[in-house]
Amino acid sequence: MLRVRPIVSTSNPIRYGHLLSALGLRVATEAGDCRVYDAGSGRIVLHSPQPGSAGVNSVELGFEVGDSTGDLDEFARRTRQEGTAVDVVGQGLGRAALVSAPDGAPFLAVPGPRTTPSPGGPLSVVALWHTADSEAAAKVLLGIGARPRPASPDGTRQDFTAKNGGLIAVHPAAETSVTLGFEYDSDVRGLTGSLKAAGIGYSVSERNQGRSLRIPIPGHAPLVIDERR
């Protein structure tokens, strides 16, 4: 089991949560200032940064694996077998697999339900991994069980799907970072009505592979929703 679950740290969780709700995501769990939003295909963790944290208004790569006994250990075993360093950290319900990516951007895989209450829909969570070593990043994703999709026509983007929801896109870049996006399995203009009703600004652009909807978020990179290629 594998599900995309990026972690968004934001100084304005109310505004960001308002946007996710306008896009149709539902709150799956809530604890203090941390909420998990479910898109049906992928989930997003939204929380306020800790005081003094350097990760204000940032996105981290993250995943869910099975929550049955032994699922986390089996995930770690298979990941090591594929040549990627991973350690199981924490205790009890707080256990997680810490995966060491070659570009210095470690990420967590945590236990999660095999099925979620949110019905599947046209919107999928996309974690965009920008890295100077895209081939190594692709190897890591294959090693944790992600499935490749055809690369972009210009060869600059490699897409991967997670069996239980969500996508990961690897982009060549000078510096390592992660941003959040979505893929929409229809005309993105179908989302504009709910955004207007929520008072959220946006713009729509035409691209070779279809339209994109761009939503500015103060303090963050713009949120981009692409039509599925």
RAGI-V938540 format. One record per backbone hydrogen bond with DSSP energy under -1.0 kcal/mol. CO is the residue of the C=O (numbers start at 1). NH is the residue of the N-H. E is the energy in kcal/mol with one decimal. If there is no record, write none. Layout:
CO & NH & E
CO & NH & E
This chain:
2 & 164 & -3.0
3 & 64 & -2.4
4 & 43 & -2.5
6 & 45 & -2.7
7 & 60 & -2.4
8 & 47 & -2.3
9 & 58 & -1.3
12 & 16 & -2.2
13 & 17 & -2.6
14 & 18 & -2.1
15 & 19 & -1.7
16 & 20 & -2.2
17 & 21 & -2.5
18 & 22 & -1.9
19 & 23 & -1.5
20 & 25 & -2.3
21 & 24 & -1.3
26 & 38 & -3.4
29 & 36 & -2.4
31 & 34 & -1.8
34 & 31 & -2.8
35 & 46 & -3.2
36 & 28 & -3.6
36 & 29 & -1.1
37 & 44 & -2.5
38 & 26 & -2.1
41 & 125 & -2.5
42 & 39 & -2.5
44 & 37 & -3.3
45 & 8 & -3.7
46 & 35 & -2.8
47 & 10 & -2.4
50 & 53 & -2.4
58 & 9 & -2.9
60 & 7 & -2.4
62 & 5 & -2.9
63 & 110 & -2.3
64 & 3 & -2.0
65 & 112 & -2.6
68 & 71 & -2.2
70 & 74 & -2.3
71 & 75 & -2.4
72 & 76 & -2.4
73 & 77 & -2.5
74 & 78 & -2.5
75 & 79 & -2.3
76 & 80 & -2.5
77 & 81 & -2.2
78 & 82 & -1.3
79 & 84 & -1.9
80 & 83 & -2.0
85 & 100 & -2.7
87 & 98 & -3.5
89 & 96 & -2.2
91 & 94 & -2.3
92 & 95 & -1.3
96 & 89 & -3.0
97 & 109 & -2.3
98 & 87 & -2.0
99 & 107 & -2.0
101 & 104 & -1.6
107 & 99 & -3.0
108 & 63 & -2.0
109 & 97 & -2.9
110 & 65 & -2.6
122 & 185 & -2.4
124 & 183 & -2.2
125 & 167 & -2.6
126 & 181 & -2.5
127 & 169 & -2.3
128 & 179 & -2.0
129 & 171 & -2.8
130 & 177 & -2.1
131 & 173 & -1.8
133 & 137 & -2.1
134 & 138 & -2.4
135 & 139 & -1.9
136 & 140 & -2.1
137 & 141 & -2.3
138 & 142 & -2.3
139 & 143 & -2.2
140 & 144 & -1.5
141 & 146 & -2.6
147 & 161 & -3.0
152 & 155 & -2.2
157 & 152 & -2.3
158 & 170 & -3.1
159 & 149 & -2.8
160 & 168 & -2.6
161 & 147 & -2.9
162 & 165 & -2.1
165 & 4 & -2.7
166 & 162 & -2.3
167 & 127 & -2.4
168 & 160 & -2.5
169 & 129 & -3.1
170 & 158 & -1.9
171 & 131 & -2.7
177 & 130 & -2.7
179 & 128 & -2.8
181 & 126 & -2.8
182 & 226 & -2.2
183 & 124 & -2.6
184 & 186 & -1.0
184 & 228 & -2.5
187 & 190 & -2.5
188 & 191 & -2.2
191 & 195 & -1.5
192 & 196 & -2.7
193 & 197 & -2.2
194 & 198 & -1.4
195 & 200 & -2.7
196 & 199 & -1.5
203 & 214 & -3.1
205 & 212 & -2.4
207 & 210 & -1.3
210 & 207 & -1.1
211 & 227 & -2.1
212 & 205 & -2.6
213 & 225 & -3.0
214 & 203 & -1.8
215 & 223 & -2.9
217 & 220 & -2.5
223 & 215 & -2.9
224 & 182 & -1.9
225 & 213 & -2.8
226 & 184 & -3.0
